Amino acid sequence: MNAETDILERADGVFAEALAEALDVREHETGDHSKRVACHTLVLARRFINDPHQLRQIYWGALLHDVGKIGVPDAILLKQGALDEDEWNAMRTHPEKGYRIVSQIPGLGEAAEIVLSHEERFDGSGYPRGLRGEQICLGARLFAVIDTLDAITSDRPYRKGGSFKQAYDEIVSMSGIQFDPLAVQAFMAEEKTLREMVEAKCMQSHDPAVASNKNNERSAP
C-alpha cells in the first residue's frame, strides 16, 4: 500500500466513523453501539483473516451496518412499542438503503456487502435476499454473532442489559440456525477476550486493522 492509498483509506475510516456516530445519535444509542460492535467483530475476524485491507473492510462494514436506517422515518425508528406489519416492512428496507449509501463510498465495496447482508441468517430465514450458509459473506456471518452479544448485554431505555452468560447461551443455542457454526466456535474460543471487552465497553480507533493484536497470528478454527 502506497502513502496516498493509506491516507485515503484512513480518511474513509474517519468518514465512516462520523457517519456511524450520526446514526447512533439519531437512534438515541448510548455507549457508541456502532464502534463497539465493529471493534468486537474484529476479534472474531482476526481468527480467519490476516490481511489489513480485508480487516478494515469488515470493521467498516460492521461500523456502518445500520446506516440505512437514516432512510427510515423517526416514527418507526424511534417507536417504543411493537411495529405493525407496514412499519416492519419499512424497517426491513434498511440493509438495501445502507448498501446504496456505502457502495458509493470509494474503497468500501466489501464493507457495503456486509451492510447489505447483516440481517441474513445462516438457515436462510433472514432478509433482504434470504441467503443461506456461505452465501452470506464472512464479515456478515461474524458480525451477526457480535450484534446479538451487544444487543443482549447493552442497556436500553426500557430494560437493563443482560449478562455475558445470557448472551453466550443464546448464541450457542442458535448455532446453525441464526449463526454460522464456525463463527460461534470462534466466539467460544474468544470468550475471555470478549467478556473483558464487553465489561470494559471497549472500542478502537478508525484504523484497527494495523493495530497489534494477539490474535494476528492465529489461524481459523
Helices and strands as residue ranges (DSSP letters): H 3-26, H 33-45, H 52-63, G 67-71, H 74-77, H 85-91, H 94-102, H 109-117, G 133-135, H 138-153, H 164-173, H 181-189, H 191-200, G 208-210
